[in-house]
């Protein structure tokens, strides 16, 4: 197990290094003059020289990489170009906290409902209820998240005042008011991901129900609830954990359309704003944060799977 964690940590560090190199090289290969784009078309030569120096474009590429790596190790990404006086670390931390709240709320709604739907569909295999869950899930999964968000706005926010159009709650809002503002984005995530997770859970549950240990448990006369709770779910949830682990990185940094529709200041929107304004320090900090979240989530999913499955734990221990 320790060797597995060590290899994954080394691979994660190498991936972060590659991402950092790519993000650092973007100003050097981007079309046009990045300094001119940031400073404006009417900027004075002195202002252009100042922005060029701030970007590090007055140095060679190896010198730029050395400066970026040293500042990254100190967790110092500098100040934002588009928001003077605001450090990149503070901006990323605020957006990361907002994304964390939305993702957590969405998972609280998504995981119980989708897992329950997948288990029910597996238990009622080939029934009308099974077809309804599977086909309905396929239909919902094919809808892009920004389309689902617009539909929910039209169907829920327009006729019912309880649902808030803007997901960003006012400053000082209480816990339940924050949940009320984030309800529609969370329901959008539920709409898009329900079918995917439910189908994965259904397939793994059917496989577990057809296994020898489940048949033996039923032959012993154990109640269905006990068979599912002690034998089936522990094995059927392994693929679900893997799926959720791989999707967490996207949920934090990839739901840009959703954040734009509901005007939510999350991490994906922060990265998009940094790209549009050529705010390279902010872009670097946001991209590295999303990459780190993705790597931690996938590693955590692997460790949870190993804990839930003794065979996987044995394989990791021998590797």
N, C-alpha and C positions, 0 to 999 in steps of 0.2 A: 504493500500500500504506500509506504513512504517513497519507494522508488518511482511509483506512478505519479505521485504528487510532485516529486522533484522534476520529472521529465515534463509534466504539464506546465509547471512554473517556468522552466527554461524556455519552452515553446511559447508561452505567453509573453515573456520578456522579449524574445526575438521578434514576435509579431508586433509588439508595441514599438520596438526600435524601427522596424520597417515602416509602420504607419507614421511615426514621427519624422522619418526621413522624407517620406512622400509629401506630408503636409508642409514641411520646411521648404521643399523645392518648388512648391506651387507658385510663390511670387516670382521665382526666376524663370519659369516656363509659361506663365500666364500671358495671354496676348495683351499688347499695349503696355503702358507704364503703370504699375500698381500705385506708385507714389502719386502720379497725376490723378488717378481715379479716386484716391482717398482724399487728397488735398483739394481737388476741384480743378476745373479747367482754367480758372482765372487766378490760380495760386501764384504767388511770387516765386522767383528762383530760390530765395532763402527758405521759404516754406517747403518747396519741393526737396531741397537738400536736407531739411530737418526730417521730413517723413521718410526719405530714402535711408537716412541714418537710423531712424527708429525701426525700420523694417530690416536693417542689417544688409541691405542690398549694396552698400558701399564696400562690403567685404567679399572675400572669395567664398565659394560654396563650402569648402572644408571649415573655414572659420565660422560661417553661419551655423553649421551643424554642431560645432564644438560649443558655441554659445547657447544654442537651443538645448542640447543635452545637459549642459551644466545647470541651466536655469530650471529645466524640467526635474532634475534630481532634487533641486531645492523647492520644488512645487511653486516656482515663481514664473508665471506666464506673462508677467508684465501688465501694462494697462491697456484697456480697450481704446482703439482709435476713434470709434464712433461715439463712445461715452467717456469723455475726458474726466479724469479723476476717479474712475471706477476700475478696480483691478479685475483682471480676467478671473482670478480665483473666486472672488466674491460673486461675480455674475454667474459663473458656472455653478457655484454652490446653491444660489437661490433658485436657478432653473432646475437643477437636479432635485432639490427638495420638492418643487412643484410636481415634477414628473413622478417622483416617488409616491407622493400622495395619490395621484391619479391612477398609477399602475396598481398600487396596493388596493385601492377601492375597487378597481375593475376586476382584479383577481379574486377578491372576496365574493363578488357576484358571479364571476365566470366559472371558477373551479368547482364549487359544489354543484351548480346546475348542470354543467357539461359532463362532469363525471357521473352524476346521478342519471342523466339522460343516456349516456353510453352504457351504463350497467343495466338499466331497464331495457334498452333496446337489445342487449345481448341475452338477457333472461327471457324476453319475449321474441326471440329470433324468428324471422319470417312472418311475424304477425303484422296486423295493420298499424299498430303502434310503432313497431320497429321500422316499417317503411316510412311512416310519417316523420320519425326522428331523423332517420338517415337522409331521406330526400329533402326534408326541410333544412337540415344542416348543410347539405351540398348547395342548396339554393342560396342560403344566407352567406356561406363562405365565398361564393362567387361575386358577391357585391363588394366593390371597393369601399374602404372605410369612409372616405369623404362623401361618397354617395349615400351610404347608410346614415351618416351624420346629418346630411341635408334632409333626408326622408324623415328622420326622427324629429328634427326641428319643425318640419311642416306638420307632422302627425301629432306631436305631443306639445311642443313649446307654443305653437300658435293657438290651439284651442284651450290649452290648460295653463293657467298662470303659475301653477306650482313648479313647472319645469322652467329653468332659467336658460335664456339664450346664450348668455356669456358664462363661461365656466370659471373664470377668475373671480373669486369672491372678493367683496370689499375688504379693505384693511380693518383688522380687528374683528372679523366675523367669527362667530362661534363654531363649534365642531359640527353641529347639525346643519347650519347654514352653509358651511363649506361643502358638506356632502350633497346638499340640495343643488348647489351650483355645479358640482362635478357629476351629477347623476346622468345627464344626457351623454357626455363623453364615455362614461363607464358603460352605459347601456349600448353604445355604439360598438365598443370593444366586445361586449358580450354577444352582440348580434353577429359580428364578423368571425369571432373565434369559436363560438359554441359548436358549430358543426364539425370543425376540424378536430377539436379535442374530444368531442363525443364519439366521432367515428374511430379515432385511435383507441379510446377506452373500450368501445364496443368490440373491436377486433381482438384486443388483448384479453378481454373478459371471456369471449367465446373460446379462445384458445385455452384459457385457464379452466373453464368449465368442462372442456373435453379432455382434460389431462387425467392421468391415473389417480392422483391424490384427491381430486374433486369427486371423481366417481366413487372412490373408496369411502369418502366422507358421507356421500349420499347413501351408499349401501349400508353404512353403519346406522343409518336412521337419524343422523344429526339434523337439527332444524336448518332450514334454508338460510336464515339470518346468520347462524353460527358458521355455516360453511362459507358464506360470502365474507364475513368479518374476519375469520381466522385463516382462511386458505386462499380464497379467490382474489380478493382485493389486493392483498399484499403483492401478488404476482402480476395482476392485470394493470396495476398503476405504474409499473416500471416504464413502459413507453410513454405514458402521460407525463411523468416527471421529466423525461428526456425532451419531450416536445416543449414543455413550459420553459425549461432551461434555455433552449435555443431561441425561444421567442422573446425572452426578457430583454435582451439587448435591443431588439427592434422596438419593443414597446417603449423603451426609454428614449431612444433617439430617432426612430423612424416614423412616428405618427405625426408627421409634419402637417399633412392635410387636416387631420382631426384638430390639431392645436390651432390651425388658422381659422377653421370654421367656427370653433367655439371661443376664439380669442383667448387661448390659454397660454401663459408664458412658460412653456416647458422647454426641455433640453433640445428637442428637435427644431422647434421654432428659433431658438437661440442660434443654432448652427446655420439655419437657413438665412437668418438676418446677417450673420457674419459673412456668409458667402456673397450675399447680394451687396453688401457694403464694403467688401474686400477687407474686412477686419481680421487679418491673418492671426494675430495673437489669440483672439477670441475663438477663431475657427480651430486653431491648434488645441486649445484647452478643451473645447467641446468634443472634438473628434476623439481625443485620447480618453476622455471620460467615458464615452459610449463604448469604446473598445475595451476598456478595463471592466466595465459592467458586464459586457458580453462574456469575457473570459472568466470572470468570477462566477457568473451564473452557470456556464456550462460545466466548470469544474465542480461547483456545488451539486449540480444535477448528477454528475458521475459518482460523487461520494454518497449521495443519498441513495442512488441505485445500488451501490455496493453494500450499503447498510441494510437495505430492504431485501437484497438477494444474496444469500450465502454463497452461491456459486460464483457470482460476479466478484464478491469480496475475496474469495479464494483465488480467482484468476488474477486479480489485481495484486494480491499478496505475493503470488509466484512470479509476477512479471518484473 
